[in-house]
Structures are given as structure tokens and as C-alpha cells.
Amino acid sequence: MAILCRTIKSVNAVTSLVYFPMLFLSGATIPYELFPSGLQKVAKVLPLTQGIKFMKAVSMGVVFSQIDIYN
């Protein structure tokens, strides 16, 4: 971050620009399955999306070996 941002204000701005779209697209606030296919493709590459999918599967009782976070 220090290479990209010279001040605390710019760090806060960059962090917000990365964090909030990732939070929105991950499925933590709105179910991932409701997104149009274009947004689902974008969300698939976000690490938080994979974590949310994993936690949903575990909470629904899916066997660990059957969890497929890549679909």
C-alpha cells in the first residue's frame, strides 16, 4: 500500500474502493445466486466469494469432500 498511497486519506480511499465491491459481490450481503451471470463471473475471482460459498455449504451440512466452491 505504501507504494500506491502517500497519505492516510488515500489509503482509506483505496481500501474502500477494494473492500466494498468485494463485500457486495461476495454473497455476504446479497445471495450470489441472485446476481446476473456477468456479475457472477466477476464475483467468482474474488477470494471472499469462495469463503462465503464454503461457509454456506458447511452450515447447510454438505460433506466436506463434496464442497465445490468453483461452481
PEBELCOR-V100243 format. One record per backbone hydrogen bond with DSSP energy under -0.5 kcal/mol. NH is the residue of the N-H (numbers start at 1). CO is the residue of the C=O. Records with the same first field share a line. If there is no record, write none. Layout:
NH = CO, CO
This chain:
5 = 1
11 = 7
12 = 8
13 = 9
14 = 10
15 = 11
16 = 12
17 = 13
18 = 14
19 = 15
20 = 16
22 = 18
23 = 19
24 = 20
25 = 21
26 = 22
27 = 24
28 = 23
29 = 23
34 = 31
35 = 32
40 = 36
41 = 37
42 = 38
43 = 39
44 = 40
45 = 41, 42
46 = 43
50 = 46
51 = 47
52 = 48
53 = 49
54 = 50
55 = 51
56 = 52
57 = 53
58 = 54
59 = 55
60 = 56
61 = 58
62 = 57
66 = 63
67 = 64
69 = 67
71 = 68
